[in-house]
Amino acid sequence: MKIIFSEEMIFDDYEENKITGSLIFIDLVSNITVGAGMIRKGTQKKEKIIFDKNTKGFESDLYNLILKYFPYWQIKK
C-alpha cells in the first residue's frame, strides 16, 4: 500500500520504534478511527544528527528533557 501525505512526515520503521512506527487514520467528520497500520519500510532512510556536541541553550535543554521524559523515543547521544 502507498500513502501520500500533503506535507512532510517523520516516522520510523515499526521494528525500530513502535511508537513512531505506527499510525491510525481518523475520519475528521465523525472522529471515528477508520484504520491503523505500521511502517514496515520507509521510502528513504537518512541518518541525521539532530544535535551535536556544540549545541547550546534551548536546543540542549530540550534535548535533555526529551532524553529524561521520553526515553522510548530512543534518541541517540
All heavy atoms as a GROMACS GRO file, in nm:
protein
  640
    1MET      N    1   0.084  -0.117   0.000
    1MET     CA    2   0.000   0.000   0.000
    1MET      C    3   0.089   0.124   0.000
    1MET      O    4   0.192   0.128   0.065
    1MET     CB    5  -0.090   0.000   0.124
    1MET     CG    6  -0.166   0.130   0.139
    1MET     SD    7  -0.257   0.143   0.293
    1MET     CE    8  -0.406   0.062   0.248
    2LYS      N    9   0.048   0.224  -0.070
    2LYS     CA   10   0.121   0.350  -0.075
    2LYS      C   11   0.031   0.461  -0.023
    2LYS      O   12  -0.083   0.475  -0.066
    2LYS     CB   13   0.164   0.379  -0.218
    2LYS     CG   14   0.248   0.503  -0.232
    2LYS     CD   15   0.295   0.519  -0.375
    2LYS     CE   16   0.386   0.638  -0.389
    2LYS     NZ   17   0.435   0.652  -0.527
    3ILE      N   18   0.084   0.539   0.071
    3ILE     CA   19   0.009   0.651   0.129
    3ILE      C   20   0.084   0.779   0.094
    3ILE      O   21   0.206   0.788   0.111
    3ILE     CB   22  -0.002   0.637   0.281
    3ILE    CG1   23  -0.074   0.508   0.316
    3ILE    CG2   24  -0.073   0.756   0.341
    3ILE    CD1   25  -0.071   0.474   0.462
    4ILE      N   26   0.011   0.877   0.047
    4ILE     CA   27   0.071   1.006   0.013
    4ILE      C   28   0.019   1.111   0.110
    4ILE      O   29  -0.102   1.125   0.128
    4ILE     CB   30   0.036   1.044  -0.132
    4ILE    CG1   31   0.091   0.938  -0.228
    4ILE    CG2   32   0.093   1.182  -0.165
    4ILE    CD1   33   0.047   0.957  -0.371
    5PHE      N   34   0.111   1.184   0.173
    5PHE     CA   35   0.076   1.288   0.268
    5PHE      C   36   0.086   1.424   0.200
    5PHE      O   37   0.164   1.443   0.108
    5PHE     CB   38   0.169   1.284   0.389
    5PHE     CG   39   0.158   1.157   0.469
    5PHE    CD1   40   0.246   1.052   0.450
    5PHE    CD2   41   0.059   1.144   0.564
    5PHE    CE1   42   0.236   0.936   0.523
    5PHE    CE2   43   0.047   1.029   0.639
    5PHE     CZ   44   0.136   0.924   0.618
    6SER      N   45   0.011   1.520   0.249
    6SER     CA   46   0.013   1.654   0.191
    6SER      C   47   0.132   1.736   0.239
    6SER      O   48   0.163   1.840   0.183
    6SER     CB   49  -0.117   1.728   0.224
    6SER     OG   50  -0.132   1.739   0.364
    7GLU      N   51   0.200   1.691   0.345
    7GLU     CA   52   0.320   1.757   0.392
    7GLU      C   53   0.418   1.653   0.443
    7GLU      O   54   0.382   1.537   0.462
    7GLU     CB   55   0.288   1.861   0.500
    7GLU     CG   56   0.208   1.809   0.616
    7GLU     CD   57   0.164   1.920   0.708
    7GLU    OE1   58   0.078   2.000   0.671
    7GLU    OE2   59   0.220   1.926   0.820
    8GLU      N   60   0.541   1.694   0.465
    8GLU     CA   61   0.646   1.602   0.506
    8GLU      C   62   0.613   1.539   0.642
    8GLU      O   63   0.568   1.607   0.734
    8GLU     CB   64   0.779   1.677   0.515
    8GLU     CG   65   0.896   1.587   0.536
    8GLU     CD   66   1.027   1.662   0.527
    8GLU    OE1   67   1.035   1.762   0.455
    8GLU    OE2   68   1.123   1.618   0.593
    9MET      N   69   0.637   1.409   0.653
    9MET     CA   70   0.610   1.336   0.777
    9MET      C   71   0.739   1.272   0.827
    9MET      O   72   0.826   1.237   0.747
    9MET     CB   73   0.507   1.226   0.753
    9MET     CG   74   0.374   1.276   0.700
    9MET     SD   75   0.290   1.388   0.810
    9MET     CE   76   0.251   1.283   0.945
   10ILE      N   77   0.751   1.257   0.956
   10ILE     CA   78   0.866   1.191   1.018
   10ILE      C   79   0.816   1.063   1.083
   10ILE      O   80   0.719   1.065   1.159
   10ILE     CB   81   0.932   1.282   1.122
   10ILE    CG1   82   0.982   1.409   1.056
   10ILE    CG2   83   1.045   1.209   1.194
   10ILE    CD1   84   1.034   1.512   1.152
   11PHE      N   85   0.881   0.953   1.053
   11PHE     CA   86   0.843   0.825   1.112
   11PHE      C   87   0.960   0.731   1.111
   11PHE      O   88   1.063   0.758   1.048
   11PHE     CB   89   0.724   0.764   1.038
   11PHE     CG   90   0.749   0.744   0.890
   11PHE    CD1   91   0.812   0.630   0.844
   11PHE    CD2   92   0.709   0.839   0.799
   11PHE    CE1   93   0.835   0.612   0.710
   11PHE    CE2   94   0.731   0.821   0.664
   11PHE     CZ   95   0.795   0.707   0.619
   12ASP      N   96   0.946   0.620   1.182
   12ASP     CA   97   1.049   0.515   1.189
   12ASP      C   98   0.988   0.385   1.143
   12ASP      O   99   0.866   0.369   1.136
   12ASP     CB  100   1.098   0.498   1.333
   12ASP     CG  101   1.169   0.621   1.386
   12ASP    OD1  102   1.260   0.669   1.317
   12ASP    OD2  103   1.134   0.668   1.495
   13ASP      N  104   1.075   0.288   1.116
   13ASP     CA  105   1.025   0.153   1.091
   13ASP      C  106   0.969   0.098   1.222
   13ASP      O  107   1.025   0.123   1.330
   13ASP     CB  108   1.138   0.061   1.042
   13ASP     CG  109   1.187   0.098   0.902
   13ASP    OD1  110   1.112   0.167   0.830
   13ASP    OD2  111   1.298   0.058   0.866
   14TYR      N  112   0.860   0.025   1.215
   14TYR     CA  113   0.793  -0.027   1.335
   14TYR      C  114   0.888  -0.113   1.419
   14TYR      O  115   0.883  -0.110   1.540
   14TYR     CB  116   0.671  -0.108   1.293
   14TYR     CG  117   0.588  -0.156   1.410
   14TYR    CD1  118   0.502  -0.069   1.476
   14TYR    CD2  119   0.594  -0.287   1.454
   14TYR    CE1  120   0.425  -0.111   1.583
   14TYR    CE2  121   0.518  -0.331   1.560
   14TYR     CZ  122   0.434  -0.242   1.625
   14TYR     OH  123   0.358  -0.285   1.731
   15GLU      N  124   0.974  -0.190   1.354
   15GLU     CA  125   1.067  -0.276   1.428
   15GLU      C  126   1.167  -0.196   1.510
   15GLU      O  127   1.212  -0.242   1.614
   15GLU     CB  128   1.141  -0.369   1.332
   15GLU     CG  129   1.052  -0.475   1.272
   15GLU     CD  130   1.128  -0.568   1.180
   15GLU    OE1  131   1.252  -0.563   1.177
   15GLU    OE2  132   1.062  -0.646   1.111
   16GLU      N  133   1.200  -0.075   1.465
   16GLU     CA  134   1.295   0.010   1.537
   16GLU      C  135   1.229   0.087   1.651
   16GLU      O  136   1.288   0.107   1.756
   16GLU     CB  137   1.362   0.108   1.442
   16GLU     CG  138   1.453   0.042   1.341
   16GLU     CD  139   1.513   0.143   1.244
   16GLU    OE1  140   1.515   0.264   1.276
   16GLU    OE2  141   1.556   0.100   1.137
   17ASN      N  142   1.107   0.136   1.627
   17ASN     CA  143   1.038   0.216   1.729
   17ASN      C  144   0.888   0.201   1.709
   17ASN      O  145   0.831   0.254   1.615
   17ASN     CB  146   1.080   0.363   1.717
   17ASN     CG  147   1.029   0.446   1.832
   17ASN    OD1  148   0.920   0.426   1.882
   17ASN    ND2  149   1.110   0.541   1.875
   18LYS      N  150   0.825   0.130   1.799
   18LYS     CA  151   0.682   0.101   1.786
   18LYS      C  152   0.594   0.225   1.799
   18LYS      O  153   0.484   0.229   1.747
   18LYS     CB  154   0.642  -0.007   1.886
   18LYS     CG  155   0.704  -0.141   1.851
   18LYS     CD  156   0.666  -0.247   1.950
   18LYS     CE  157   0.722  -0.383   1.919
   18LYS     NZ  158   0.845  -0.395   1.850
   19ILE      N  159   0.641   0.326   1.869
   19ILE     CA  160   0.563   0.449   1.887
   19ILE      C  161   0.556   0.528   1.757
   19ILE      O  162   0.449   0.563   1.708
   19ILE     CB  163   0.622   0.536   2.000
   19ILE    CG1  164   0.627   0.461   2.133
   19ILE    CG2  165   0.544   0.666   2.013
   19ILE    CD1  166   0.493   0.423   2.190
   20THR      N  167   0.672   0.562   1.701
   20THR     CA  168   0.674   0.644   1.580
   20THR      C  169   0.667   0.560   1.452
   20THR      O  170   0.670   0.614   1.343
   20THR     CB  171   0.800   0.732   1.576
   20THR    OG1  172   0.916   0.647   1.586
   20THR    CG2  173   0.799   0.833   1.688
   21GLY      N  174   0.653   0.429   1.468
   21GLY     CA  175   0.640   0.342   1.351
   21GLY      C  176   0.498   0.294   1.330
   21GLY      O  177   0.471   0.212   1.243
   22SER      N  178   0.406   0.342   1.411
   22SER     CA  179   0.266   0.303   1.396
   22SER      C  180   0.181   0.427   1.368
   22SER      O  181   0.222   0.539   1.394
   22SER     CB  182   0.216   0.232   1.522
   22SER     OG  183   0.230   0.316   1.634
   23LEU      N  184   0.063   0.404   1.313
   23LEU     CA  185  -0.024   0.516   1.280
   23LEU      C  186  -0.170   0.473   1.283
   23LEU      O  187  -0.201   0.355   1.275
   23LEU     CB  188   0.012   0.574   1.143
   23LEU     CG  189   0.018   0.474   1.028
   23LEU    CD1  190  -0.098   0.496   0.934
   23LEU    CD2  191   0.147   0.492   0.954
   24ILE      N  192  -0.257   0.571   1.299
   24ILE     CA  193  -0.401   0.546   1.289
   24ILE      C  194  -0.462   0.650   1.196
   24ILE      O  195  -0.408   0.759   1.181
   24ILE     CB  196  -0.472   0.546   1.427
   24ILE    CG1  197  -0.461   0.684   1.494
   24ILE    CG2  198  -0.419   0.437   1.516
   24ILE    CD1  199  -0.549   0.698   1.616
   25PHE      N  200  -0.573   0.614   1.136
   25PHE     CA  201  -0.645   0.706   1.049
   25PHE      C  202  -0.779   0.736   1.114
   25PHE      O  203  -0.854   0.645   1.150
   25PHE     CB  204  -0.666   0.644   0.911
   25PHE     CG  205  -0.537   0.617   0.839
   25PHE    CD1  206  -0.480   0.491   0.842
   25PHE    CD2  207  -0.473   0.718   0.771
   25PHE    CE1  208  -0.360   0.466   0.777
   25PHE    CE2  209  -0.354   0.694   0.705
   25PHE     CZ  210  -0.297   0.568   0.708
   26ILE      N  211  -0.809   0.865   1.129
   26ILE     CA  212  -0.931   0.908   1.195
   26ILE      C  213  -1.014   0.989   1.096
   26ILE      O  214  -0.962   1.081   1.032
   26ILE     CB  215  -0.900   0.992   1.319
   26ILE    CG1  216  -0.819   0.908   1.419
   26ILE    CG2  217  -1.027   1.047   1.383
   26ILE    CD1  218  -0.768   0.985   1.538
   27ASP      N  219  -1.142   0.955   1.084
   27ASP     CA  220  -1.234   1.031   1.000
   27ASP      C  221  -1.255   1.167   1.065
   27ASP      O  222  -1.298   1.177   1.180
   27ASP     CB  223  -1.366   0.955   0.988
   27ASP     CG  224  -1.465   1.024   0.897
   27ASP    OD1  225  -1.485   1.147   0.910
   27ASP    OD2  226  -1.524   0.956   0.812
   28LEU      N  227  -1.224   1.274   0.994
   28LEU     CA  228  -1.232   1.408   1.051
   28LEU      C  229  -1.375   1.453   1.078
   28LEU      O  230  -1.399   1.539   1.163
   28LEU     CB  231  -1.164   1.509   0.958
   28LEU     CG  232  -1.014   1.490   0.942
   28LEU    CD1  233  -0.959   1.590   0.840
   28LEU    CD2  234  -0.942   1.506   1.074
   29VAL      N  235  -1.472   1.395   1.009
   29VAL     CA  236  -1.612   1.433   1.029
   29VAL      C  237  -1.670   1.364   1.152
   29VAL      O  238  -1.727   1.427   1.240
   29VAL     CB  239  -1.696   1.402   0.903
   29VAL    CG1  240  -1.842   1.431   0.929
   29VAL    CG2  241  -1.645   1.482   0.785
   30SER      N  242  -1.655   1.232   1.159
   30SER     CA  243  -1.717   1.156   1.269
   30SER      C  244  -1.623   1.133   1.387
   30SER      O  245  -1.666   1.088   1.493
   30SER     CB  246  -1.764   1.020   1.217
   30SER     OG  247  -1.653   0.942   1.175
   31ASN      N  248  -1.493   1.162   1.371
   31ASN     CA  249  -1.393   1.139   1.473
   31ASN      C  250  -1.381   0.992   1.512
   31ASN      O  251  -1.346   0.959   1.624
   31ASN     CB  252  -1.420   1.226   1.596
   31ASN     CG  253  -1.293   1.251   1.676
   31ASN    OD1  254  -1.185   1.259   1.621
   31ASN    ND2  255  -1.307   1.264   1.807
   32ILE      N  256  -1.410   0.903   1.419
   32ILE     CA  257  -1.401   0.759   1.441
   32ILE      C  258  -1.274   0.707   1.376
   32ILE      O  259  -1.237   0.747   1.266
   32ILE     CB  260  -1.524   0.686   1.381
   32ILE    CG1  261  -1.650   0.728   1.456
   32ILE    CG2  262  -1.506   0.535   1.387
   32ILE    CD1  263  -1.776   0.672   1.395
   33THR      N  264  -1.205   0.615   1.445
   33THR     CA  265  -1.087   0.552   1.387
   33THR      C  266  -1.132   0.461   1.273
   33THR      O  267  -1.216   0.373   1.293
   33THR     CB  268  -1.012   0.469   1.493
   33THR    OG1  269  -0.972   0.556   1.598
   33THR    CG2  270  -0.890   0.402   1.434
   34VAL      N  271  -1.078   0.485   1.155
   34VAL     CA  272  -1.118   0.407   1.038
   34VAL      C  273  -1.009   0.313   0.989
   34VAL      O  274  -1.031   0.233   0.899
   34VAL     CB  275  -1.165   0.498   0.922
   34VAL    CG1  276  -1.293   0.571   0.960
   34VAL    CG2  277  -1.056   0.596   0.882
   35GLY      N  278  -0.891   0.322   1.049
   35GLY     CA  279  -0.783   0.233   1.008
   35GLY      C  280  -0.662   0.250   1.097
   35GLY      O  281  -0.651   0.346   1.173
   36ALA      N  282  -0.572   0.154   1.087
   36ALA     CA  283  -0.448   0.157   1.163
   36ALA      C  284  -0.341   0.084   1.083
   36ALA      O  285  -0.373   0.005   0.994
   36ALA     CB  286  -0.466   0.093   1.300
   37GLY      N  287  -0.218   0.112   1.113
   37GLY     CA  288  -0.111   0.045   1.040
   37GLY      C  289   0.022   0.062   1.108
   37GLY      O  290   0.035   0.128   1.211
   38MET      N  291   0.121  -0.004   1.050
   38MET     CA  292   0.258   0.010   1.098
   38MET      C  293   0.350   0.026   0.978
   38MET      O  294   0.323  -0.028   0.871
   38MET     CB  295   0.298  -0.107   1.185
   38MET     CG  296   0.283  -0.242   1.125
   38MET     SD  297   0.324  -0.363   1.250
   38MET     CE  298   0.230  -0.498   1.191
   39ILE      N  299   0.455   0.102   0.996
   39ILE     CA  300   0.552   0.127   0.891
   39ILE      C  301   0.650   0.011   0.889
   39ILE      O  302   0.723  -0.010   0.986
   39ILE     CB  303   0.630   0.259   0.916
   39ILE    CG1  304   0.538   0.375   0.948
   39ILE    CG2  305   0.725   0.287   0.801
   39ILE    CD1  306   0.452   0.425   0.838
   40ARG      N  307   0.649  -0.064   0.782
   40ARG     CA  308   0.743  -0.176   0.771
   40ARG      C  309   0.872  -0.136   0.703
   40ARG      O  310   0.978  -0.186   0.734
   40ARG     CB  311   0.680  -0.292   0.694
   40ARG     CG  312   0.570  -0.357   0.773
   40ARG     CD  313   0.510  -0.478   0.712
   40ARG     NE  314   0.581  -0.532   0.599
   40ARG     CZ  315   0.532  -0.623   0.519
   40ARG    NH1  316   0.411  -0.669   0.540
   40ARG    NH2  317   0.601  -0.669   0.418
   41LYS      N  318   0.862  -0.043   0.611
   41LYS     CA  319   0.980   0.003   0.540
   41LYS      C  320   0.953   0.142   0.484
   41LYS      O  321   0.860   0.161   0.408
   41LYS     CB  322   1.014  -0.093   0.426
   41LYS     CG  323   1.138  -0.055   0.350
   41LYS     CD  324   1.164  -0.154   0.239
   41LYS     CE  325   1.281  -0.110   0.154
   41LYS     NZ  326   1.298  -0.194   0.038
   42GLY      N  327   1.036   0.237   0.524
   42GLY     CA  328   1.020   0.372   0.472
   42GLY      C  329   1.078   0.384   0.331
   42GLY      O  330   1.155   0.300   0.286
   43THR      N  331   1.041   0.490   0.262
   43THR     CA  332   1.090   0.511   0.126
   43THR      C  333   1.232   0.563   0.125
   43THR      O  334   1.307   0.537   0.032
   43THR     CB  335   1.000   0.609   0.050
   43THR    OG1  336   0.992   0.730   0.124
   43THR    CG2  337   0.862   0.552   0.031
   44GLN      N  338   1.270   0.639   0.227
   44GLN     CA  339   1.405   0.693   0.237
   44GLN      C  340   1.453   0.675   0.380
   44GLN      O  341   1.377   0.687   0.474
   44GLN     CB  342   1.408   0.842   0.206
   44GLN     CG  343   1.365   0.876   0.067
   44GLN     CD  344   1.364   1.028   0.047
   44GLN    OE1  345   1.400   1.102   0.136
   44GLN    NE2  346   1.319   1.070  -0.068
   45LYS      N  347   1.578   0.647   0.394
   45LYS     CA  348   1.634   0.637   0.528
   45LYS      C  349   1.759   0.723   0.532
   45LYS      O  350   1.859   0.691   0.470
   45LYS     CB  351   1.668   0.493   0.562
   45LYS     CG  352   1.716   0.478   0.703
   45LYS     CD  353   1.675   0.348   0.760
   45LYS     CE  354   1.709   0.347   0.906
   45LYS     NZ  355   1.636   0.249   0.977
   46LYS      N  356   1.750   0.835   0.599
   46LYS     CA  357   1.861   0.927   0.609
   46LYS      C  358   1.904   0.933   0.755
   46LYS      O  359   1.823   0.953   0.843
   46LYS     CB  360   1.821   1.066   0.563
   46LYS     CG  361   1.783   1.073   0.418
   46LYS     CD  362   1.745   1.215   0.381
   46LYS     CE  363   1.702   1.223   0.236
   46LYS     NZ  364   1.658   1.358   0.200
   47GLU      N  365   2.032   0.912   0.777
   47GLU     CA  366   2.085   0.926   0.912
   47GLU      C  367   2.119   1.072   0.933
   47GLU      O  368   2.201   1.129   0.861
   47GLU     CB  369   2.210   0.839   0.929
   47GLU     CG  370   2.181   0.690   0.925
   47GLU     CD  371   2.098   0.643   1.041
   47GLU    OE1  372   2.111   0.699   1.152
   47GLU    OE2  373   2.018   0.552   1.020
   48LYS      N  374   2.057   1.134   1.029
   48LYS     CA  375   2.083   1.274   1.060
   48LYS      C  376   2.120   1.285   1.206
   48LYS      O  377   2.061   1.219   1.291
   48LYS     CB  378   1.961   1.360   1.032
   48LYS     CG  379   1.926   1.372   0.886
   48LYS     CD  380   1.811   1.469   0.869
   48LYS     CE  381   1.776   1.483   0.723
   48LYS     NZ  382   1.662   1.571   0.703
   49ILE      N  383   2.214   1.369   1.235
   49ILE     CA  384   2.245   1.400   1.374
   49ILE      C  385   2.164   1.525   1.410
   49ILE      O  386   2.184   1.631   1.352
   49ILE     CB  387   2.396   1.425   1.394
   49ILE    CG1  388   2.473   1.299   1.357
   49ILE    CG2  389   2.425   1.471   1.536
   49ILE    CD1  390   2.622   1.316   1.357
   50ILE      N  391   2.071   1.509   1.501
   50ILE     CA  392   1.984   1.620   1.537
   50ILE      C  393   2.061   1.724   1.618
   50ILE      O  394   2.051   1.842   1.595
   50ILE     CB  395   1.861   1.569   1.614
   50ILE    CG1  396   1.780   1.475   1.526
   50ILE    CG2  397   1.776   1.684   1.663
   50ILE    CD1  398   1.666   1.408   1.596
   51PHE      N  399   2.140   1.677   1.714
   51PHE     CA  400   2.216   1.768   1.798
   51PHE      C  401   2.359   1.718   1.804
   51PHE      O  402   2.383   1.600   1.820
   51PHE     CB  403   2.158   1.770   1.940
   51PHE     CG  404   2.017   1.817   1.946
   51PHE    CD1  405   1.912   1.728   1.958
   51PHE    CD2  406   1.988   1.952   1.940
   51PHE    CE1  407   1.783   1.772   1.962
   51PHE    CE2  408   1.858   1.997   1.945
   51PHE     CZ  409   1.755   1.906   1.956
   52ASP      N  410   2.454   1.807   1.795
   52ASP     CA  411   2.593   1.769   1.810
   52ASP      C  412   2.646   1.824   1.942
   52ASP      O  413   2.575   1.889   2.017
   52ASP     CB  414   2.678   1.814   1.691
   52ASP     CG  415   2.683   1.965   1.676
   52ASP    OD1  416   2.652   2.037   1.774
   52ASP    OD2  417   2.717   2.011   1.567
   53LYS      N  418   2.772   1.796   1.970
   53LYS     CA  419   2.827   1.835   2.099
   53LYS      C  420   2.840   1.986   2.118
   53LYS      O  421   2.860   2.034   2.228
   53LYS     CB  422   2.963   1.768   2.120
   53LYS     CG  423   3.068   1.808   2.019
   53LYS     CD  424   3.195   1.731   2.041
   53LYS     CE  425   3.296   1.765   1.932
   53LYS     NZ  426   3.415   1.687   1.944
   54ASN      N  427   2.824   2.064   2.011
   54ASN     CA  428   2.834   2.209   2.020
   54ASN      C  429   2.700   2.278   2.042
   54ASN      O  430   2.692   2.399   2.049
   54ASN     CB  431   2.901   2.266   1.894
   54ASN     CG  432   3.043   2.216   1.880
   54ASN    OD1  433   3.116   2.205   1.978
   54ASN    ND2  434   3.083   2.183   1.759
   55THR      N  435   2.593   2.200   2.049
   55THR     CA  436   2.460   2.258   2.066
   55THR      C  437   2.449   2.323   2.204
   55THR      O  438   2.489   2.268   2.304
   55THR     CB  439   2.352   2.148   2.053
   55THR    OG1  440   2.369   2.087   1.926
   55THR    CG2  441   2.214   2.205   2.064
   56LYS      N  442   2.391   2.443   2.207
   56LYS     CA  443   2.381   2.517   2.332
   56LYS      C  444   2.240   2.570   2.354
   56LYS      O  445   2.157   2.567   2.266
   56LYS     CB  446   2.479   2.634   2.330
   56LYS     CG  447   2.623   2.592   2.324
   56LYS     CD  448   2.715   2.710   2.325
   56LYS     CE  449   2.859   2.661   2.316
   56LYS     NZ  450   2.953   2.769   2.305
   57GLY      N  451   2.219   2.620   2.474
   57GLY     CA  452   2.096   2.690   2.505
   57GLY      C  453   1.971   2.605   2.498
   57GLY      O  454   1.966   2.492   2.548
   58PHE      N  455   1.869   2.660   2.436
   58PHE     CA  456   1.738   2.599   2.429
   58PHE      C  457   1.742   2.458   2.370
   58PHE      O  458   1.681   2.366   2.424
   58PHE     CB  459   1.643   2.686   2.347
   58PHE     CG  460   1.510   2.620   2.321
   58PHE    CD1  461   1.413   2.617   2.420
   58PHE    CD2  462   1.484   2.560   2.200
   58PHE    CE1  463   1.291   2.556   2.398
   58PHE    CE2  464   1.362   2.499   2.176
   58PHE     CZ  465   1.266   2.496   2.275
   59GLU      N  466   1.816   2.441   2.261
   59GLU     CA  467   1.821   2.311   2.197
   59GLU      C  468   1.881   2.205   2.289
   59GLU      O  469   1.833   2.092   2.295
   59GLU     CB  470   1.900   2.318   2.066
   59GLU     CG  471   1.828   2.395   1.959
   59GLU     CD  472   1.909   2.408   1.831
   59GLU    OE1  473   2.030   2.378   1.833
   59GLU    OE2  474   1.851   2.448   1.730
   60SER      N  475   1.983   2.242   2.362
   60SER     CA  476   2.045   2.150   2.456
   60SER      C  477   1.949   2.114   2.569
   60SER      O  478   1.938   1.997   2.608
   60SER     CB  479   2.173   2.212   2.512
   60SER     OG  480   2.234   2.125   2.603
   61ASP      N  481   1.880   2.213   2.623
   61ASP     CA  482   1.782   2.189   2.728
   61ASP      C  483   1.669   2.098   2.679
   61ASP      O  484   1.627   2.005   2.749
   61ASP     CB  485   1.722   2.320   2.779
   61ASP     CG  486   1.824   2.405   2.853
   61ASP    OD1  487   1.930   2.353   2.893
   61ASP    OD2  488   1.796   2.526   2.869
   62LEU      N  489   1.620   2.126   2.559
   62LEU     CA  490   1.514   2.045   2.502
   62LEU      C  491   1.561   1.900   2.482
   62LEU      O  492   1.489   1.806   2.516
   62LEU     CB  493   1.468   2.103   2.368
   62LEU     CG  494   1.362   2.023   2.292
   62LEU    CD1  495   1.235   2.010   2.374
   62LEU    CD2  496   1.334   2.088   2.158
   63TYR      N  497   1.678   1.884   2.431
   63TYR     CA  498   1.736   1.752   2.410
   63TYR      C  499   1.742   1.675   2.542
   63TYR      O  500   1.702   1.558   2.550
   63TYR     CB  501   1.875   1.766   2.349
   63TYR     CG  502   1.947   1.637   2.330
   63TYR    CD1  503   1.909   1.546   2.231
   63TYR    CD2  504   2.057   1.604   2.409
   63TYR    CE1  505   1.975   1.427   2.214
   63TYR    CE2  506   2.124   1.485   2.392
   63TYR     CZ  507   2.084   1.397   2.294
   63TYR     OH  508   2.150   1.279   2.277
   64ASN      N  509   1.790   1.739   2.648
   64ASN     CA  510   1.800   1.675   2.778
   64ASN      C  511   1.662   1.638   2.834
   64ASN      O  512   1.646   1.532   2.895
   64ASN     CB  513   1.876   1.763   2.876
   64ASN     CG  514   2.022   1.771   2.842
   64ASN    OD1  515   2.080   1.675   2.790
   64ASN    ND2  516   2.084   1.885   2.868
   65LEU      N  517   1.563   1.724   2.814
   65LEU     CA  518   1.427   1.694   2.860
   65LEU      C  519   1.369   1.573   2.785
   65LEU      O  520   1.304   1.486   2.844
   65LEU     CB  521   1.335   1.814   2.843
   65LEU     CG  522   1.357   1.928   2.942
   65LEU    CD1  523   1.278   2.050   2.900
   65LEU    CD2  524   1.318   1.883   3.082
   66ILE      N  525   1.394   1.568   2.656
   66ILE     CA  526   1.345   1.454   2.576
   66ILE      C  527   1.410   1.326   2.625
   66ILE      O  528   1.342   1.223   2.641
   66ILE     CB  529   1.371   1.477   2.426
   66ILE    CG1  530   1.281   1.589   2.374
   66ILE    CG2  531   1.348   1.348   2.346
   66ILE    CD1  532   1.314   1.635   2.234
   67LEU      N  533   1.540   1.328   2.648
   67LEU     CA  534   1.609   1.208   2.698
   67LEU      C  535   1.552   1.162   2.832
   67LEU      O  536   1.537   1.043   2.857
   67LEU     CB  537   1.759   1.234   2.714
   67LEU     CG  538   1.841   1.242   2.586
   67LEU    CD1  539   1.985   1.276   2.619
   67LEU    CD2  540   1.834   1.110   2.510
   68LYS      N  541   1.519   1.261   2.918
   68LYS     CA  542   1.469   1.227   3.052
   68LYS      C  543   1.325   1.177   3.051
   68LYS      O  544   1.293   1.076   3.113
   68LYS     CB  545   1.480   1.350   3.142
   68LYS     CG  546   1.434   1.326   3.284
   68LYS     CD  547   1.456   1.449   3.370
   68LYS     CE  548   1.409   1.424   3.512
   68LYS     NZ  549   1.431   1.540   3.597
   69TYR      N  550   1.236   1.246   2.979
   69TYR     CA  551   1.093   1.217   2.988
   69TYR      C  552   1.038   1.130   2.875
   69TYR      O  553   0.927   1.080   2.885
   69TYR     CB  554   1.013   1.347   2.996
   69TYR     CG  555   1.038   1.422   3.125
   69TYR    CD1  556   1.119   1.534   3.127
   69TYR    CD2  557   0.984   1.378   3.245
   69TYR    CE1  558   1.145   1.602   3.245
   69TYR    CE2  559   1.008   1.445   3.363
   69TYR     CZ  560   1.088   1.556   3.363
   69TYR     OH  561   1.112   1.623   3.481
   70PHE      N  562   1.114   1.114   2.768
   70PHE     CA  563   1.068   1.034   2.655
   70PHE      C  564   1.175   0.936   2.611
   70PHE      O  565   1.216   0.935   2.494
   70PHE     CB  566   1.026   1.124   2.538
   70PHE     CG  567   0.920   1.223   2.574
   70PHE    CD1  568   0.952   1.353   2.609
   70PHE    CD2  569   0.786   1.185   2.575
   70PHE    CE1  570   0.853   1.445   2.644
   70PHE    CE2  571   0.687   1.275   2.610
   70PHE     CZ  572   0.720   1.405   2.645
   71PRO      N  573   1.223   0.850   2.701
   71PRO     CA  574   1.332   0.758   2.664
   71PRO      C  575   1.291   0.660   2.554
   71PRO      O  576   1.374   0.613   2.479
   71PRO     CB  577   1.362   0.685   2.795
   71PRO     CG  578   1.236   0.695   2.874
   71PRO     CD  579   1.177   0.829   2.837
   72TYR      N  580   1.162   0.634   2.541
   72TYR     CA  581   1.116   0.539   2.438
   72TYR      C  582   1.126   0.598   2.298
   72TYR      O  583   1.111   0.527   2.200
   72TYR     CB  584   0.972   0.495   2.467
   72TYR     CG  585   0.875   0.607   2.494
   72TYR    CD1  586   0.812   0.673   2.390
   72TYR    CD2  587   0.849   0.648   2.625
   72TYR    CE1  588   0.724   0.778   2.416
   72TYR    CE2  589   0.763   0.752   2.650
   72TYR     CZ  590   0.700   0.817   2.545
   72TYR     OH  591   0.613   0.920   2.570
   73TRP      N  592   1.156   0.726   2.285
   73TRP     CA  593   1.180   0.785   2.153
   73TRP      C  594   1.314   0.739   2.099
   73TRP      O  595   1.342   0.752   1.982
   73TRP     CB  596   1.176   0.937   2.160
   73TRP     CG  597   1.038   0.995   2.174
   73TRP    CD1  598   0.921   0.927   2.191
   73TRP    CD2  599   1.005   1.133   2.175
   73TRP    NE1  600   0.817   1.015   2.203
   73TRP    CE2  601   0.866   1.143   2.192
   73TRP    CE3  602   1.079   1.248   2.162
   73TRP    CZ2  603   0.800   1.264   2.197
   73TRP    CZ3  604   1.013   1.370   2.168
   73TRP    CH2  605   0.874   1.377   2.184
   74GLN      N  606   1.398   0.687   2.188
   74GLN     CA  607   1.528   0.629   2.153
   74GLN      C  608   1.618   0.727   2.076
   74GLN      O  609   1.681   0.691   1.977
   74GLN     CB  610   1.510   0.500   2.074
   74GLN     CG  611   1.434   0.395   2.152
   74GLN     CD  612   1.407   0.272   2.071
   74GLN    OE1  613   1.434   0.266   1.953
   74GLN    NE2  614   1.353   0.170   2.136
   75ILE      N  615   1.623   0.851   2.121
   75ILE     CA  616   1.712   0.949   2.060
   75ILE      C  617   1.854   0.920   2.108
   75ILE      O  618   1.878   0.903   2.226
   75ILE     CB  619   1.670   1.092   2.096
   75ILE    CG1  620   1.535   1.122   2.031
   75ILE    CG2  621   1.775   1.193   2.052
   75ILE    CD1  622   1.480   1.258   2.065
   76LYS      N  623   1.947   0.914   2.015
   76LYS     CA  624   2.084   0.879   2.048
   76LYS      C  625   2.167   1.002   2.077
   76LYS      O  626   2.147   1.106   2.020
   76LYS     CB  627   2.146   0.801   1.932
   76LYS     CG  628   2.074   0.672   1.907
   76LYS     CD  629   2.125   0.603   1.785
   76LYS     CE  630   2.042   0.477   1.764
   76LYS     NZ  631   2.021   0.444   1.628
   77LYS      N  632   2.263   0.985   2.167
   77LYS     CA  633   2.355   1.095   2.201
   77LYS      C  634   2.460   1.107   2.094
   77LYS      O  635   2.497   1.020   2.028
   77LYS     CB  636   2.421   1.071   2.335
   77LYS     CG  637   2.329   1.099   2.450
   77LYS     CD  638   2.406   1.093   2.579
   77LYS     CE  639   2.315   1.137   2.692
   77LYS     NZ  640   2.382   1.144   2.818
   0.00000   0.00000   0.00000
